[in-house]
Amino acid sequence: MTSSTYTCQCGARLRYRQDMERRPGGRHANWVCGDCGLPVPGGVAQRLRHQHPS
Ligand SMILES: [Zn+2]
């Protein structure tokens, strides 16, 4: 399985779901950068959510 990363505007590299923070909101939970709180694009967050450090 290939792993994807997302580089936030603050420079943080997000790779696992614990690198993001879950913000409950509306019908869909919003995922934000764990460092700065900027929202992570939905498609990216969905991929990262399934990645865990083994
Ligand atoms: Zn950030």
mmCIF file of the protein (N, C-alpha, C, O) and its ligand, coordinates in Angstrom:
data_MODEL
# 
_entry.id   MODEL 
# 
loop_
_entity.id 
_entity.type 
_entity.pdbx_number_of_molecules 
1 polymer     1 
2 non-polymer 1 
# 
_entity_poly.entity_id                      1 
_entity_poly.type                           'polypeptide(L)' 
_entity_poly.nstd_linkage                   no 
_entity_poly.nstd_monomer                   no 
_entity_poly.pdbx_seq_one_letter_code       MTSSTYTCQCGARLRYRQDMERRPGGRHANWVCGDCGLPVPGGVAQRLRHQHPS 
_entity_poly.pdbx_seq_one_letter_code_can   MTSSTYTCQCGARLRYRQDMERRPGGRHANWVCGDCGLPVPGGVAQRLRHQHPS 
_entity_poly.pdbx_strand_id                 A 
# 
loop_
_entity_poly_seq.entity_id 
_entity_poly_seq.num 
_entity_poly_seq.mon_id 
_entity_poly_seq.hetero 
1 1  MET n 
1 2  THR n 
1 3  SER n 
1 4  SER n 
1 5  THR n 
1 6  TYR n 
1 7  THR n 
1 8  CYS n 
1 9  GLN n 
1 10 CYS n 
1 11 GLY n 
1 12 ALA n 
1 13 ARG n 
1 14 LEU n 
1 15 ARG n 
1 16 TYR n 
1 17 ARG n 
1 18 GLN n 
1 19 ASP n 
1 20 MET n 
1 21 GLU n 
1 22 ARG n 
1 23 ARG n 
1 24 PRO n 
1 25 GLY n 
1 26 GLY n 
1 27 ARG n 
1 28 HIS n 
1 29 ALA n 
1 30 ASN n 
1 31 TRP n 
1 32 VAL n 
1 33 CYS n 
1 34 GLY n 
1 35 ASP n 
1 36 CYS n 
1 37 GLY n 
1 38 LEU n 
1 39 PRO n 
1 40 VAL n 
1 41 PRO n 
1 42 GLY n 
1 43 GLY n 
1 44 VAL n 
1 45 ALA n 
1 46 GLN n 
1 47 ARG n 
1 48 LEU n 
1 49 ARG n 
1 50 HIS n 
1 51 GLN n 
1 52 HIS n 
1 53 PRO n 
1 54 SER n 
# 
loop_
_struct_asym.id 
_struct_asym.entity_id 
A 1 
B 2 
# 
loop_
_chem_comp.id 
_chem_comp.type 
_chem_comp.mon_nstd_flag 
ALA 'L-peptide linking' y 
ARG 'L-peptide linking' y 
ASN 'L-peptide linking' y 
ASP 'L-peptide linking' y 
CYS 'L-peptide linking' y 
GLN 'L-peptide linking' y 
GLU 'L-peptide linking' y 
GLY 'peptide linking'   y 
HIS 'L-peptide linking' y 
LEU 'L-peptide linking' y 
MET 'L-peptide linking' y 
PRO 'L-peptide linking' y 
SER 'L-peptide linking' y 
THR 'L-peptide linking' y 
TRP 'L-peptide linking' y 
TYR 'L-peptide linking' y 
VAL 'L-peptide linking' y 
ZN  non-polymer         . 
# 
_pdbx_entity_nonpoly.entity_id   2 
_pdbx_entity_nonpoly.name        ? 
_pdbx_entity_nonpoly.comp_id     ZN 
# 
_pdbx_nonpoly_scheme.asym_id         B 
_pdbx_nonpoly_scheme.entity_id       2 
_pdbx_nonpoly_scheme.mon_id          ZN 
_pdbx_nonpoly_scheme.ndb_seq_num     1 
_pdbx_nonpoly_scheme.pdb_seq_num     101 
_pdbx_nonpoly_scheme.auth_seq_num    101 
_pdbx_nonpoly_scheme.pdb_mon_id      ZN 
_pdbx_nonpoly_scheme.auth_mon_id     ZN 
_pdbx_nonpoly_scheme.pdb_strand_id   A 
_pdbx_nonpoly_scheme.pdb_ins_code    . 
# 
loop_
_atom_site.group_PDB 
_atom_site.id 
_atom_site.type_symbol 
_atom_site.label_atom_id 
_atom_site.label_alt_id 
_atom_site.label_comp_id 
_atom_site.label_asym_id 
_atom_site.label_entity_id 
_atom_site.label_seq_id 
_atom_site.pdbx_PDB_ins_code 
_atom_site.Cartn_x 
_atom_site.Cartn_y 
_atom_site.Cartn_z 
_atom_site.occupancy 
_atom_site.B_iso_or_equiv 
_atom_site.pdbx_formal_charge 
_atom_site.auth_seq_id 
_atom_site.auth_comp_id 
_atom_site.auth_asym_id 
_atom_site.auth_atom_id 
_atom_site.pdbx_PDB_model_num 
ATOM   1   N  N  . MET A 1 1  ? 0.849   -1.193 0.000  1.00 0.00 ? 1   MET A N  1 
ATOM   2   C  CA . MET A 1 1  ? 0.000   0.000  0.000  1.00 0.00 ? 1   MET A CA 1 
ATOM   3   C  C  . MET A 1 1  ? 0.885   1.245  0.000  1.00 0.00 ? 1   MET A C  1 
ATOM   4   O  O  . MET A 1 1  ? 1.782   1.379  0.833  1.00 0.00 ? 1   MET A O  1 
ATOM   5   N  N  . THR A 1 2  ? 0.632   2.128  -0.914 1.00 0.00 ? 2   THR A N  1 
ATOM   6   C  CA . THR A 1 2  ? 1.418   3.353  -0.954 1.00 0.00 ? 2   THR A CA 1 
ATOM   7   C  C  . THR A 1 2  ? 0.874   4.332  0.074  1.00 0.00 ? 2   THR A C  1 
ATOM   8   O  O  . THR A 1 2  ? -0.333  4.421  0.298  1.00 0.00 ? 2   THR A O  1 
ATOM   9   N  N  . SER A 1 3  ? 1.763   5.040  0.672  1.00 0.00 ? 3   SER A N  1 
ATOM   10  C  CA . SER A 1 3  ? 1.345   6.013  1.669  1.00 0.00 ? 3   SER A CA 1 
ATOM   11  C  C  . SER A 1 3  ? 1.441   7.405  1.070  1.00 0.00 ? 3   SER A C  1 
ATOM   12  O  O  . SER A 1 3  ? 2.378   7.721  0.336  1.00 0.00 ? 3   SER A O  1 
ATOM   13  N  N  . SER A 1 4  ? 0.487   8.205  1.386  1.00 0.00 ? 4   SER A N  1 
ATOM   14  C  CA . SER A 1 4  ? 0.488   9.555  0.871  1.00 0.00 ? 4   SER A CA 1 
ATOM   15  C  C  . SER A 1 4  ? 0.725   10.528 2.014  1.00 0.00 ? 4   SER A C  1 
ATOM   16  O  O  . SER A 1 4  ? 0.381   10.271 3.167  1.00 0.00 ? 4   SER A O  1 
ATOM   17  N  N  . THR A 1 5  ? 1.303   11.612 1.665  1.00 0.00 ? 5   THR A N  1 
ATOM   18  C  CA . THR A 1 5  ? 1.528   12.649 2.657  1.00 0.00 ? 5   THR A CA 1 
ATOM   19  C  C  . THR A 1 5  ? 0.932   13.950 2.154  1.00 0.00 ? 5   THR A C  1 
ATOM   20  O  O  . THR A 1 5  ? 0.718   14.139 0.956  1.00 0.00 ? 5   THR A O  1 
ATOM   21  N  N  . TYR A 1 6  ? 0.680   14.809 3.064  1.00 0.00 ? 6   TYR A N  1 
ATOM   22  C  CA . TYR A 1 6  ? 0.155   16.113 2.710  1.00 0.00 ? 6   TYR A CA 1 
ATOM   23  C  C  . TYR A 1 6  ? 0.958   17.163 3.457  1.00 0.00 ? 6   TYR A C  1 
ATOM   24  O  O  . TYR A 1 6  ? 1.096   17.101 4.678  1.00 0.00 ? 6   TYR A O  1 
ATOM   25  N  N  . THR A 1 7  ? 1.475   18.106 2.730  1.00 0.00 ? 7   THR A N  1 
ATOM   26  C  CA . THR A 1 7  ? 2.218   19.179 3.373  1.00 0.00 ? 7   THR A CA 1 
ATOM   27  C  C  . THR A 1 7  ? 1.309   20.373 3.561  1.00 0.00 ? 7   THR A C  1 
ATOM   28  O  O  . THR A 1 7  ? 0.799   20.957 2.605  1.00 0.00 ? 7   THR A O  1 
ATOM   29  N  N  . CYS A 1 8  ? 1.125   20.710 4.801  1.00 0.00 ? 8   CYS A N  1 
ATOM   30  C  CA . CYS A 1 8  ? 0.246   21.818 5.147  1.00 0.00 ? 8   CYS A CA 1 
ATOM   31  C  C  . CYS A 1 8  ? 0.913   23.137 4.786  1.00 0.00 ? 8   CYS A C  1 
ATOM   32  O  O  . CYS A 1 8  ? 2.121   23.207 4.557  1.00 0.00 ? 8   CYS A O  1 
ATOM   33  N  N  . GLN A 1 9  ? 0.107   24.159 4.745  1.00 0.00 ? 9   GLN A N  1 
ATOM   34  C  CA . GLN A 1 9  ? 0.649   25.488 4.452  1.00 0.00 ? 9   GLN A CA 1 
ATOM   35  C  C  . GLN A 1 9  ? 1.612   25.959 5.523  1.00 0.00 ? 9   GLN A C  1 
ATOM   36  O  O  . GLN A 1 9  ? 2.447   26.827 5.268  1.00 0.00 ? 9   GLN A O  1 
ATOM   37  N  N  . CYS A 1 10 ? 1.509   25.400 6.717  1.00 0.00 ? 10  CYS A N  1 
ATOM   38  C  CA . CYS A 1 10 ? 2.405   25.799 7.800  1.00 0.00 ? 10  CYS A CA 1 
ATOM   39  C  C  . CYS A 1 10 ? 3.726   25.040 7.701  1.00 0.00 ? 10  CYS A C  1 
ATOM   40  O  O  . CYS A 1 10 ? 4.658   25.321 8.454  1.00 0.00 ? 10  CYS A O  1 
ATOM   41  N  N  . GLY A 1 11 ? 3.814   24.083 6.781  1.00 0.00 ? 11  GLY A N  1 
ATOM   42  C  CA . GLY A 1 11 ? 5.052   23.347 6.602  1.00 0.00 ? 11  GLY A CA 1 
ATOM   43  C  C  . GLY A 1 11 ? 5.034   21.994 7.267  1.00 0.00 ? 11  GLY A C  1 
ATOM   44  O  O  . GLY A 1 11 ? 5.959   21.207 7.068  1.00 0.00 ? 11  GLY A O  1 
ATOM   45  N  N  . ALA A 1 12 ? 4.018   21.693 8.047  1.00 0.00 ? 12  ALA A N  1 
ATOM   46  C  CA . ALA A 1 12 ? 3.936   20.394 8.707  1.00 0.00 ? 12  ALA A CA 1 
ATOM   47  C  C  . ALA A 1 12 ? 3.602   19.323 7.680  1.00 0.00 ? 12  ALA A C  1 
ATOM   48  O  O  . ALA A 1 12 ? 2.771   19.527 6.796  1.00 0.00 ? 12  ALA A O  1 
ATOM   49  N  N  . ARG A 1 13 ? 4.267   18.175 7.812  1.00 0.00 ? 13  ARG A N  1 
ATOM   50  C  CA . ARG A 1 13 ? 3.955   17.059 6.924  1.00 0.00 ? 13  ARG A CA 1 
ATOM   51  C  C  . ARG A 1 13 ? 3.015   16.115 7.635  1.00 0.00 ? 13  ARG A C  1 
ATOM   52  O  O  . ARG A 1 13 ? 3.348   15.549 8.676  1.00 0.00 ? 13  ARG A O  1 
ATOM   53  N  N  . LEU A 1 14 ? 1.849   15.952 7.070  1.00 0.00 ? 14  LEU A N  1 
ATOM   54  C  CA . LEU A 1 14 ? 0.837   15.099 7.678  1.00 0.00 ? 14  LEU A CA 1 
ATOM   55  C  C  . LEU A 1 14 ? 0.865   13.753 6.984  1.00 0.00 ? 14  LEU A C  1 
ATOM   56  O  O  . LEU A 1 14 ? 0.803   13.662 5.758  1.00 0.00 ? 14  LEU A O  1 
ATOM   57  N  N  . ARG A 1 15 ? 0.958   12.711 7.793  1.00 0.00 ? 15  ARG A N  1 
ATOM   58  C  CA . ARG A 1 15 ? 1.018   11.375 7.207  1.00 0.00 ? 15  ARG A CA 1 
ATOM   59  C  C  . ARG A 1 15 ? 0.005   10.433 7.823  1.00 0.00 ? 15  ARG A C  1 
ATOM   60  O  O  . ARG A 1 15 ? -0.525  9.561  7.136  1.00 0.00 ? 15  ARG A O  1 
ATOM   61  N  N  . TYR A 1 16 ? -0.268  10.591 9.084  1.00 0.00 ? 16  TYR A N  1 
ATOM   62  C  CA . TYR A 1 16 ? -1.175  9.687  9.768  1.00 0.00 ? 16  TYR A CA 1 
ATOM   63  C  C  . TYR A 1 16 ? -2.349  10.452 10.352 1.00 0.00 ? 16  TYR A C  1 
ATOM   64  O  O  . TYR A 1 16 ? -2.346  11.681 10.428 1.00 0.00 ? 16  TYR A O  1 
ATOM   65  N  N  . ARG A 1 17 ? -3.330  9.704  10.753 1.00 0.00 ? 17  ARG A N  1 
ATOM   66  C  CA . ARG A 1 17 ? -4.518  10.383 11.255 1.00 0.00 ? 17  ARG A CA 1 
ATOM   67  C  C  . ARG A 1 17 ? -4.229  11.148 12.537 1.00 0.00 ? 17  ARG A C  1 
ATOM   68  O  O  . ARG A 1 17 ? -4.907  12.125 12.856 1.00 0.00 ? 17  ARG A O  1 
ATOM   69  N  N  . GLN A 1 18 ? -3.220  10.697 13.267 1.00 0.00 ? 18  GLN A N  1 
ATOM   70  C  CA . GLN A 1 18 ? -2.928  11.426 14.492 1.00 0.00 ? 18  GLN A CA 1 
ATOM   71  C  C  . GLN A 1 18 ? -2.145  12.714 14.228 1.00 0.00 ? 18  GLN A C  1 
ATOM   72  O  O  . GLN A 1 18 ? -1.926  13.516 15.136 1.00 0.00 ? 18  GLN A O  1 
ATOM   73  N  N  . ASP A 1 19 ? -1.731  12.899 12.987 1.00 0.00 ? 19  ASP A N  1 
ATOM   74  C  CA . ASP A 1 19 ? -1.126  14.185 12.637 1.00 0.00 ? 19  ASP A CA 1 
ATOM   75  C  C  . ASP A 1 19 ? -2.192  15.244 12.416 1.00 0.00 ? 19  ASP A C  1 
ATOM   76  O  O  . ASP A 1 19 ? -1.902  16.438 12.346 1.00 0.00 ? 19  ASP A O  1 
ATOM   77  N  N  . MET A 1 20 ? -3.423  14.785 12.310 1.00 0.00 ? 20  MET A N  1 
ATOM   78  C  CA . MET A 1 20 ? -4.527  15.711 12.114 1.00 0.00 ? 20  MET A CA 1 
ATOM   79  C  C  . MET A 1 20 ? -5.380  15.736 13.376 1.00 0.00 ? 20  MET A C  1 
ATOM   80  O  O  . MET A 1 20 ? -5.260  14.889 14.262 1.00 0.00 ? 20  MET A O  1 
ATOM   81  N  N  . GLU A 1 21 ? -6.234  16.732 13.416 1.00 0.00 ? 21  GLU A N  1 
ATOM   82  C  CA . GLU A 1 21 ? -7.141  16.844 14.539 1.00 0.00 ? 21  GLU A CA 1 
ATOM   83  C  C  . GLU A 1 21 ? -8.547  16.822 13.990 1.00 0.00 ? 21  GLU A C  1 
ATOM   84  O  O  . GLU A 1 21 ? -8.839  17.422 12.956 1.00 0.00 ? 21  GLU A O  1 
ATOM   85  N  N  . ARG A 1 22 ? -9.405  16.128 14.690 1.00 0.00 ? 22  ARG A N  1 
ATOM   86  C  CA . ARG A 1 22 ? -10.769 15.978 14.197 1.00 0.00 ? 22  ARG A CA 1 
ATOM   87  C  C  . ARG A 1 22 ? -11.648 17.051 14.818 1.00 0.00 ? 22  ARG A C  1 
ATOM   88  O  O  . ARG A 1 22 ? -11.724 17.194 16.038 1.00 0.00 ? 22  ARG A O  1 
ATOM   89  N  N  . ARG A 1 23 ? -12.293 17.782 13.964 1.00 0.00 ? 23  ARG A N  1 
ATOM   90  C  CA . ARG A 1 23 ? -13.214 18.817 14.420 1.00 0.00 ? 23  ARG A CA 1 
ATOM   91  C  C  . ARG A 1 23 ? -14.620 18.405 14.029 1.00 0.00 ? 23  ARG A C  1 
ATOM   92  O  O  . ARG A 1 23 ? -14.960 18.378 12.846 1.00 0.00 ? 23  ARG A O  1 
ATOM   93  N  N  . PRO A 1 24 ? -15.428 18.088 15.013 1.00 0.00 ? 24  PRO A N  1 
ATOM   94  C  CA . PRO A 1 24 ? -16.801 17.735 14.665 1.00 0.00 ? 24  PRO A CA 1 
ATOM   95  C  C  . PRO A 1 24 ? -17.522 18.935 14.089 1.00 0.00 ? 24  PRO A C  1 
ATOM   96  O  O  . PRO A 1 24 ? -17.407 20.045 14.609 1.00 0.00 ? 24  PRO A O  1 
ATOM   97  N  N  . GLY A 1 25 ? -18.246 18.720 13.041 1.00 0.00 ? 25  GLY A N  1 
ATOM   98  C  CA . GLY A 1 25 ? -18.971 19.837 12.444 1.00 0.00 ? 25  GLY A CA 1 
ATOM   99  C  C  . GLY A 1 25 ? -19.915 19.357 11.384 1.00 0.00 ? 25  GLY A C  1 
ATOM   100 O  O  . GLY A 1 25 ? -19.504 18.724 10.412 1.00 0.00 ? 25  GLY A O  1 
ATOM   101 N  N  . GLY A 1 26 ? -21.181 19.655 11.564 1.00 0.00 ? 26  GLY A N  1 
ATOM   102 C  CA . GLY A 1 26 ? -22.160 19.304 10.552 1.00 0.00 ? 26  GLY A CA 1 
ATOM   103 C  C  . GLY A 1 26 ? -22.234 17.809 10.334 1.00 0.00 ? 26  GLY A C  1 
ATOM   104 O  O  . GLY A 1 26 ? -22.076 17.006 11.254 1.00 0.00 ? 26  GLY A O  1 
ATOM   105 N  N  . ARG A 1 27 ? -22.478 17.466 9.086  1.00 0.00 ? 27  ARG A N  1 
ATOM   106 C  CA . ARG A 1 27 ? -22.661 16.063 8.749  1.00 0.00 ? 27  ARG A CA 1 
ATOM   107 C  C  . ARG A 1 27 ? -21.311 15.359 8.661  1.00 0.00 ? 27  ARG A C  1 
ATOM   108 O  O  . ARG A 1 27 ? -21.185 14.184 9.007  1.00 0.00 ? 27  ARG A O  1 
ATOM   109 N  N  . HIS A 1 28 ? -20.322 16.083 8.201  1.00 0.00 ? 28  HIS A N  1 
ATOM   110 C  CA . HIS A 1 28 ? -19.003 15.490 8.044  1.00 0.00 ? 28  HIS A CA 1 
ATOM   111 C  C  . HIS A 1 28 ? -18.050 16.103 9.054  1.00 0.00 ? 28  HIS A C  1 
ATOM   112 O  O  . HIS A 1 28 ? -18.075 17.306 9.313  1.00 0.00 ? 28  HIS A O  1 
ATOM   113 N  N  . ALA A 1 29 ? -17.226 15.264 9.606  1.00 0.00 ? 29  ALA A N  1 
ATOM   114 C  CA . ALA A 1 29 ? -16.197 15.790 10.492 1.00 0.00 ? 29  ALA A CA 1 
ATOM   115 C  C  . ALA A 1 29 ? -15.154 16.513 9.658  1.00 0.00 ? 29  ALA A C  1 
ATOM   116 O  O  . ALA A 1 29 ? -14.810 16.089 8.554  1.00 0.00 ? 29  ALA A O  1 
ATOM   117 N  N  . ASN A 1 30 ? -14.670 17.586 10.195 1.00 0.00 ? 30  ASN A N  1 
ATOM   118 C  CA . ASN A 1 30 ? -13.600 18.307 9.525  1.00 0.00 ? 30  ASN A CA 1 
ATOM   119 C  C  . ASN A 1 30 ? -12.275 17.896 10.128 1.00 0.00 ? 30  ASN A C  1 
ATOM   120 O  O  . ASN A 1 30 ? -12.147 17.756 11.344 1.00 0.00 ? 30  ASN A O  1 
ATOM   121 N  N  . TRP A 1 31 ? -11.301 17.707 9.276  1.00 0.00 ? 31  TRP A N  1 
ATOM   122 C  CA . TRP A 1 31 ? -9.966  17.376 9.746  1.00 0.00 ? 31  TRP A CA 1 
ATOM   123 C  C  . TRP A 1 31 ? -9.078  18.581 9.513  1.00 0.00 ? 31  TRP A C  1 
ATOM   124 O  O  . TRP A 1 31 ? -9.069  19.185 8.441  1.00 0.00 ? 31  TRP A O  1 
ATOM   125 N  N  . VAL A 1 32 ? -8.338  18.905 10.548 1.00 0.00 ? 32  VAL A N  1 
ATOM   126 C  CA . VAL A 1 32 ? -7.460  20.059 10.453 1.00 0.00 ? 32  VAL A CA 1 
ATOM   127 C  C  . VAL A 1 32 ? -6.044  19.641 10.811 1.00 0.00 ? 32  VAL A C  1 
ATOM   128 O  O  . VAL A 1 32 ? -5.819  18.595 11.419 1.00 0.00 ? 32  VAL A O  1 
ATOM   129 N  N  . CYS A 1 33 ? -5.109  20.471 10.426 1.00 0.00 ? 33  CYS A N  1 
ATOM   130 C  CA . CYS A 1 33 ? -3.705  20.216 10.742 1.00 0.00 ? 33  CYS A CA 1 
ATOM   131 C  C  . CYS A 1 33 ? -3.522  20.222 12.260 1.00 0.00 ? 33  CYS A C  1 
ATOM   132 O  O  . CYS A 1 33 ? -4.011  21.116 12.950 1.00 0.00 ? 33  CYS A O  1 
ATOM   133 N  N  . GLY A 1 34 ? -2.827  19.235 12.760 1.00 0.00 ? 34  GLY A N  1 
ATOM   134 C  CA . GLY A 1 34 ? -2.621  19.156 14.202 1.00 0.00 ? 34  GLY A CA 1 
ATOM   135 C  C  . GLY A 1 34 ? -1.699  20.242 14.722 1.00 0.00 ? 34  GLY A C  1 
ATOM   136 O  O  . GLY A 1 34 ? -1.652  20.503 15.924 1.00 0.00 ? 34  GLY A O  1 
ATOM   137 N  N  . ASP A 1 35 ? -0.971  20.871 13.823 1.00 0.00 ? 35  ASP A N  1 
ATOM   138 C  CA . ASP A 1 35 ? -0.041  21.914 14.241 1.00 0.00 ? 35  ASP A CA 1 
ATOM   139 C  C  . ASP A 1 35 ? -0.689  23.285 14.260 1.00 0.00 ? 35  ASP A C  1 
ATOM   140 O  O  . ASP A 1 35 ? -0.603  24.014 15.248 1.00 0.00 ? 35  ASP A O  1 
ATOM   141 N  N  . CYS A 1 36 ? -1.338  23.626 13.159 1.00 0.00 ? 36  CYS A N  1 
ATOM   142 C  CA . CYS A 1 36 ? -1.804  25.005 13.021 1.00 0.00 ? 36  CYS A CA 1 
ATOM   143 C  C  . CYS A 1 36 ? -3.325  25.110 12.976 1.00 0.00 ? 36  CYS A C  1 
ATOM   144 O  O  . CYS A 1 36 ? -3.876  26.197 13.155 1.00 0.00 ? 36  CYS A O  1 
ATOM   145 N  N  . GLY A 1 37 ? -4.006  23.992 12.738 1.00 0.00 ? 37  GLY A N  1 
ATOM   146 C  CA . GLY A 1 37 ? -5.465  24.048 12.742 1.00 0.00 ? 37  GLY A CA 1 
ATOM   147 C  C  . GLY A 1 37 ? -6.075  24.420 11.410 1.00 0.00 ? 37  GLY A C  1 
ATOM   148 O  O  . GLY A 1 37 ? -7.291  24.591 11.313 1.00 0.00 ? 37  GLY A O  1 
ATOM   149 N  N  . LEU A 1 38 ? -5.259  24.549 10.386 1.00 0.00 ? 38  LEU A N  1 
ATOM   150 C  CA . LEU A 1 38 ? -5.816  24.807 9.065  1.00 0.00 ? 38  LEU A CA 1 
ATOM   151 C  C  . LEU A 1 38 ? -6.526  23.559 8.565  1.00 0.00 ? 38  LEU A C  1 
ATOM   152 O  O  . LEU A 1 38 ? -6.070  22.444 8.819  1.00 0.00 ? 38  LEU A O  1 
ATOM   153 N  N  . PRO A 1 39 ? -7.636  23.733 7.856  1.00 0.00 ? 39  PRO A N  1 
ATOM   154 C  CA . PRO A 1 39 ? -8.362  22.567 7.364  1.00 0.00 ? 39  PRO A CA 1 
ATOM   155 C  C  . PRO A 1 39 ? -7.560  21.774 6.352  1.00 0.00 ? 39  PRO A C  1 
ATOM   156 O  O  . PRO A 1 39 ? -6.854  22.338 5.516  1.00 0.00 ? 39  PRO A O  1 
ATOM   157 N  N  . VAL A 1 40 ? -7.678  20.466 6.439  1.00 0.00 ? 40  VAL A N  1 
ATOM   158 C  CA . VAL A 1 40 ? -7.059  19.565 5.470  1.00 0.00 ? 40  VAL A CA 1 
ATOM   159 C  C  . VAL A 1 40 ? -8.114  19.230 4.428  1.00 0.00 ? 40  VAL A C  1 
ATOM   160 O  O  . VAL A 1 40 ? -9.239  18.881 4.785  1.00 0.00 ? 40  VAL A O  1 
ATOM   161 N  N  . PRO A 1 41 ? -7.775  19.330 3.142  1.00 0.00 ? 41  PRO A N  1 
ATOM   162 C  CA . PRO A 1 41 ? -8.754  19.023 2.089  1.00 0.00 ? 41  PRO A CA 1 
ATOM   163 C  C  . PRO A 1 41 ? -9.389  17.654 2.298  1.00 0.00 ? 41  PRO A C  1 
ATOM   164 O  O  . PRO A 1 41 ? -8.706  16.695 2.658  1.00 0.00 ? 41  PRO A O  1 
ATOM   165 N  N  . GLY A 1 42 ? -10.697 17.566 2.073  1.00 0.00 ? 42  GLY A N  1 
ATOM   166 C  CA . GLY A 1 42 ? -11.446 16.363 2.400  1.00 0.00 ? 42  GLY A CA 1 
ATOM   167 C  C  . GLY A 1 42 ? -10.880 15.093 1.818  1.00 0.00 ? 42  GLY A C  1 
ATOM   168 O  O  . GLY A 1 42 ? -10.772 14.083 2.513  1.00 0.00 ? 42  GLY A O  1 
ATOM   169 N  N  . GLY A 1 43 ? -10.514 15.129 0.539  1.00 0.00 ? 43  GLY A N  1 
ATOM   170 C  CA . GLY A 1 43 ? -9.991  13.922 -0.099 1.00 0.00 ? 43  GLY A CA 1 
ATOM   171 C  C  . GLY A 1 43 ? -8.687  13.475 0.525  1.00 0.00 ? 43  GLY A C  1 
ATOM   172 O  O  . GLY A 1 43 ? -8.442  12.280 0.691  1.00 0.00 ? 43  GLY A O  1 
ATOM   173 N  N  . VAL A 1 44 ? -7.858  14.434 0.866  1.00 0.00 ? 44  VAL A N  1 
ATOM   174 C  CA . VAL A 1 44 ? -6.576  14.116 1.491  1.00 0.00 ? 44  VAL A CA 1 
ATOM   175 C  C  . VAL A 1 44 ? -6.818  13.527 2.876  1.00 0.00 ? 44  VAL A C  1 
ATOM   176 O  O  . VAL A 1 44 ? -6.236  12.505 3.238  1.00 0.00 ? 44  VAL A O  1 
ATOM   177 N  N  . ALA A 1 45 ? -7.672  14.176 3.634  1.00 0.00 ? 45  ALA A N  1 
ATOM   178 C  CA . ALA A 1 45 ? -7.948  13.704 4.993  1.00 0.00 ? 45  ALA A CA 1 
ATOM   179 C  C  . ALA A 1 45 ? -8.468  12.280 4.966  1.00 0.00 ? 45  ALA A C  1 
ATOM   180 O  O  . ALA A 1 45 ? -8.141  11.473 5.836  1.00 0.00 ? 45  ALA A O  1 
ATOM   181 N  N  . GLN A 1 46 ? -9.278  11.974 3.964  1.00 0.00 ? 46  GLN A N  1 
ATOM   182 C  CA . GLN A 1 46 ? -9.847  10.642 3.875  1.00 0.00 ? 46  GLN A CA 1 
ATOM   183 C  C  . GLN A 1 46 ? -8.755  9.597  3.660  1.00 0.00 ? 46  GLN A C  1 
ATOM   184 O  O  . GLN A 1 46 ? -8.806  8.506  4.227  1.00 0.00 ? 46  GLN A O  1 
ATOM   185 N  N  . ARG A 1 47 ? -7.766  9.944  2.834  1.00 0.00 ? 47  ARG A N  1 
ATOM   186 C  CA . ARG A 1 47 ? -6.660  9.006  2.614  1.00 0.00 ? 47  ARG A CA 1 
ATOM   187 C  C  . ARG A 1 47 ? -5.828  8.853  3.874  1.00 0.00 ? 47  ARG A C  1 
ATOM   188 O  O  . ARG A 1 47 ? -5.501  7.737  4.279  1.00 0.00 ? 47  ARG A O  1 
ATOM   189 N  N  . LEU A 1 48 ? -5.486  9.977  4.495  1.00 0.00 ? 48  LEU A N  1 
ATOM   190 C  CA . LEU A 1 48 ? -4.601  9.937  5.664  1.00 0.00 ? 48  LEU A CA 1 
ATOM   191 C  C  . LEU A 1 48 ? -5.263  9.226  6.844  1.00 0.00 ? 48  LEU A C  1 
ATOM   192 O  O  . LEU A 1 48 ? -4.591  8.608  7.670  1.00 0.00 ? 48  LEU A O  1 
ATOM   193 N  N  . ARG A 1 49 ? -6.560  9.324  6.904  1.00 0.00 ? 49  ARG A N  1 
ATOM   194 C  CA . ARG A 1 49 ? -7.300  8.716  8.010  1.00 0.00 ? 49  ARG A CA 1 
ATOM   195 C  C  . ARG A 1 49 ? -7.020  7.226  8.114  1.00 0.00 ? 49  ARG A C  1 
ATOM   196 O  O  . ARG A 1 49 ? -7.057  6.642  9.197  1.00 0.00 ? 49  ARG A O  1 
ATOM   197 N  N  . HIS A 1 50 ? -6.740  6.625  6.966  1.00 0.00 ? 50  HIS A N  1 
ATOM   198 C  CA . HIS A 1 50 ? -6.569  5.172  6.951  1.00 0.00 ? 50  HIS A CA 1 
ATOM   199 C  C  . HIS A 1 50 ? -5.123  4.754  7.171  1.00 0.00 ? 50  HIS A C  1 
ATOM   200 O  O  . HIS A 1 50 ? -4.800  3.567  7.162  1.00 0.00 ? 50  HIS A O  1 
ATOM   201 N  N  . GLN A 1 51 ? -4.266  5.735  7.368  1.00 0.00 ? 51  GLN A N  1 
ATOM   202 C  CA . GLN A 1 51 ? -2.856  5.429  7.532  1.00 0.00 ? 51  GLN A CA 1 
ATOM   203 C  C  . GLN A 1 51 ? -2.471  5.483  9.008  1.00 0.00 ? 51  GLN A C  1 
ATOM   204 O  O  . GLN A 1 51 ? -2.736  6.465  9.701  1.00 0.00 ? 51  GLN A O  1 
ATOM   205 N  N  . HIS A 1 52 ? -1.857  4.434  9.459  1.00 0.00 ? 52  HIS A N  1 
ATOM   206 C  CA . HIS A 1 52 ? -1.398  4.377  10.836 1.00 0.00 ? 52  HIS A CA 1 
ATOM   207 C  C  . HIS A 1 52 ? 0.057   3.957  10.839 1.00 0.00 ? 52  HIS A C  1 
ATOM   208 O  O  . HIS A 1 52 ? 0.486   3.167  9.998  1.00 0.00 ? 52  HIS A O  1 
ATOM   209 N  N  . PRO A 1 53 ? 0.804   4.477  11.770 1.00 0.00 ? 53  PRO A N  1 
ATOM   210 C  CA . PRO A 1 53 ? 2.181   3.966  11.903 1.00 0.00 ? 53  PRO A CA 1 
ATOM   211 C  C  . PRO A 1 53 ? 2.131   2.538  12.408 1.00 0.00 ? 53  PRO A C  1 
ATOM   212 O  O  . PRO A 1 53 ? 1.381   2.235  13.335 1.00 0.00 ? 53  PRO A O  1 
ATOM   213 N  N  . SER A 1 54 ? 2.909   1.668  11.818 1.00 0.00 ? 54  SER A N  1 
ATOM   214 C  CA . SER A 1 54 ? 2.830   0.257  12.197 1.00 0.00 ? 54  SER A CA 1 
ATOM   215 C  C  . SER A 1 54 ? 3.835   -0.053 13.298 1.00 0.00 ? 54  SER A C  1 
ATOM   216 O  O  . SER A 1 54 ? 3.920   -1.194 13.752 1.00 0.00 ? 54  SER A O  1 
HETATM 217 ZN ZN . ZN  B 2 .  ? -0.523  23.181 9.504  1.00 0.00 2 101 ZN  A ZN 1 
# 
